[in-house]
Amino acid sequence: MRIFDTSRTGHLNIYEFIAIYRYLEICYALFNAYNGSGPEIIKSRLTGLGFIGATQCTVDILSKIFSYNNTMDLNNWVACAAFVLQSRAIYQDLLDQGLMQRTQNPQDATKILDSITLLIDK
């Protein structure tokens, strides 16, 4: 996963590998903690990943994209979580490049997720 290649070398060092492993552990724990499928479950899992206040529209779009026959299995959940993480990485890049103002609002990354998700649905 290129998201974890923080040095952008095309290879993962041991710390980046550990980060992937830990992220998958978190995804697995959230998958087991919130059994079932549907937008309300996805919203709870997103909150567990730190995306507090994702709009219902975003949750519905993620549910539509990453569910198969209205069911989200572990593989689909990991794909959804990877998409969310990529949105977070885009947010971090915008901050690093000075294109966004750094604030103390934890919902800023969620706003980027909302925007990117809406772009996919169009």
C-alpha positions in Angstrom: 0.0 0.0 0.0 1.6 3.2 -1.2 -0.2 5.1 1.6 2.3 3.7 4.1 5.4 4.4 2.0 6.0 7.7 3.8 9.5 8.1 2.4 8.0 7.6 -1.1 10.8 5.2 -2.1 8.6 2.6 -3.6 9.6 0.2 -0.8 8.4 -0.3 2.8 10.9 -0.2 5.6 10.2 -2.2 8.8 8.4 0.8 10.5 6.1 1.3 7.5 5.4 -2.5 7.5 4.6 -2.4 11.2 2.2 0.6 10.5 0.3 -1.5 7.8 0.1 -4.4 10.2 -1.2 -2.2 13.0 -3.7 -0.6 10.7 -5.0 -4.0 9.7 -5.3 -5.0 13.3 -7.4 -1.9 13.9 -9.6 -2.6 10.9 -10.1 -6.2 12.1 -10.9 -5.1 15.6 -13.5 -2.5 14.4 -15.0 -5.2 12.0 -15.5 -7.5 15.0 -16.6 -4.7 17.4 -19.4 -3.5 15.0 -21.0 -6.6 13.5 -23.3 -6.3 10.6 -23.5 -4.2 7.5 -25.2 -0.9 6.6 -24.5 2.7 6.9 -24.9 2.9 10.6 -22.3 0.3 11.1 -19.9 2.0 8.7 -20.4 5.3 10.5 -19.4 3.6 13.8 -16.4 2.0 12.2 -15.3 5.4 10.7 -15.6 7.0 14.1 -13.3 4.2 15.4 -10.8 5.2 12.7 -11.0 8.8 13.9 -13.3 10.2 11.3 -15.8 11.8 13.6 -18.8 13.4 12.0 -18.8 11.9 8.5 -21.9 13.1 6.8 -24.7 10.6 6.1 -24.2 11.2 2.4 -20.6 10.0 2.7 -21.5 7.0 4.7 -24.2 6.1 2.2 -21.8 6.4 -0.7 -19.2 4.3 1.0 -21.8 1.7 1.8 -22.9 1.6 -1.8 -19.4 1.4 -3.2 -17.8 -1.1 -0.8 -20.8 -3.4 -0.1 -21.6 -6.4 -2.2 -25.3 -7.5 -2.1 -25.8 -5.0 0.8 -23.2 -6.9 2.8 -19.7 -5.7 3.8 -17.4 -8.5 4.6 -13.9 -8.1 6.1 -12.2 -7.7 2.7 -14.6 -4.9 1.6 -14.2 -3.2 5.0 -10.4 -3.2 4.6 -10.8 -1.7 1.1 -13.2 0.9 2.5 -10.8 1.7 5.4 -7.9 2.0 2.9 -9.9 4.5 0.9 -10.5 6.5 4.0 -6.9 6.3 4.9 -6.0 7.6 1.4 -8.3 10.5 1.9 -6.5 11.2 5.2 -3.1 11.1 3.3 -4.5 13.6 0.8 -5.5 15.9 3.7 -1.9 15.6 5.2 -0.4 16.4 1.8 -2.6 19.5 1.5 -1.4 20.6 4.9 2.3 19.9 4.2 2.1 21.8 0.9 0.5 24.8 2.6 -2.7 24.5 0.6 -4.8 24.2 3.8 -4.4 26.0 7.1 -3.5 23.8 10.0 -6.2 24.0 12.7 -7.0 22.1 15.8 -10.3 20.9 14.3 -10.3 17.1 14.2 -13.1 17.1 11.7 -11.0 18.7 8.9 -9.8 15.3 7.7 -13.5 14.2 7.6 -14.4 17.2 5.4 -11.8 16.0 2.9 -13.2 12.5 3.1 -16.7 14.0 2.4 -15.4 15.9 -0.6 -13.5 13.1 -2.2 -16.4 10.7 -1.6 -18.8 13.1 -3.3 -16.5 13.3 -6.3 -16.5 9.5 -6.7 -20.3 9.4 -6.7 -20.6 11.9 -9.6 
